[in-house]
Amino acid sequence: MTAMDDTGLARRTQAERRAETRRRVLDAATSLVAAHGSKAVSLAAVGEAAGYSRGIVNHHFGSKTRLLEELILHTQQFDVPADSETGLGCLTQFVEAYLGGMHDRSPRSEAFLKMWTESANLEPSLASLFAERDAWFRSHLAQQIRAGMDDGSIDPDVDPDLAAVAIIGLLRGTAMMAFSTARDVPASDLAAEVARRVGRSLAAR
């Protein structure tokens, strides 16, 4: 093995170690928020829960605000099928994937919902983070709705921007129910029902 090969291997190993550290920190922060809310998140507490020092967490994220920003992205990640031929189909697949895997994604789902709830009044620092993220979310859904209007699968009289806000409210409200008073309802059944209702409400007549 040449010196260049040795260096390349070392760099890959260092990158892998860095990625592993970030993942462990985000997983630890996720569990803390899911159990106790975002106020439980401090660089020291997260470092201890992840098995690292506060300095390691600070090195990777720099501040609590930056950590929470990364955590919002981390807790929203989920796989979405993309095999529908229509905009309406893509939208309902998205809705079903968002809700259907909530329990599989827990505690990430619970952490996300707690941060979203807190952003309204308890944790002002979260408000701006969610404003940016939700702007992207609304734009993404509106784009899917416009695609459905273009291909004829969605009613042309629908207002894409208003519908996007309504869908987000439906998704978040349903998710809150699923982790509170509706824990007895299978997530897959709930997701399928909401997806059907969204599809029916937007479908071209």
Long-range contacts (C-beta under 8 A, 24 or more apart in sequence): 18-60, 21-52, 21-56, 21-60, 22-60, 24-50, 24-51, 24-52, 25-50, 25-52, 25-56, 25-57, 25-60, 25-61, 25-67, 26-70, 26-71, 26-74, 29-67, 29-71, 29-111, 30-71, 30-74, 30-75, 30-107, 30-108, 30-111, 31-107, 31-111, 33-71, 33-107, 33-111, 33-114, 33-115, 34-106, 34-107, 34-108, 34-110, 34-111, 34-114, 35-107, 37-114, 37-118, 37-122, 38-68, 38-114, 38-115, 38-118, 38-123, 38-126, 39-122, 39-123, 41-67, 41-68, 41-71, 43-67, 64-125, 65-125, 65-129, 68-115, 68-125, 68-126, 68-129, 69-129, 71-111, 71-115, 72-112, 72-115, 72-129, 72-130, 72-133, 73-133, 74-108, 75-105, 75-108, 75-109, 75-111, 75-112, 75-115, 76-112, 76-133, 77-108, 78-105, 86-148, 86-151, 86-153, 87-144, 87-145, 87-146, 87-147, 87-148, 87-149, 87-150, 87-151, 87-153, 87-154, 88-148, 88-153, 88-154, 88-199, 88-202, 88-203, 88-204, 89-153, 90-144, 90-147, 90-148, 91-141, 91-144, 91-145, 91-148, 91-154, 91-167, 91-198, 91-199, 91-202, 92-195, 92-196, 92-198, 92-199, 93-195, 94-141, 94-144, 95-167, 95-171, 95-191, 95-194, 95-195, 95-198, 96-191, 96-192, 96-194, 96-195, 97-191, 98-171, 98-175, 98-191, 99-171, 99-174, 99-175, 99-178, 99-187, 99-190, 99-191, 99-194, 99-195, 100-187, 100-188, 100-191, 100-192, 101-187, 102-175, 102-178, 102-179, 102-187, 103-178, 103-187, 104-187, 106-179, 109-175, 109-179, 110-179, 113-172, 113-175, 113-176, 113-179, 116-172, 117-176, 134-168, 137-164, 137-168, 138-164, 138-165, 138-168, 139-164, 141-167, 141-168, 145-202, 148-202, 152-204, 153-203, 153-204, 154-202, 154-203, 154-204, 155-202, 155-203, 155-204, 155-205, 156-204, 158-202, 163-202, 167-198, 170-194, 170-198
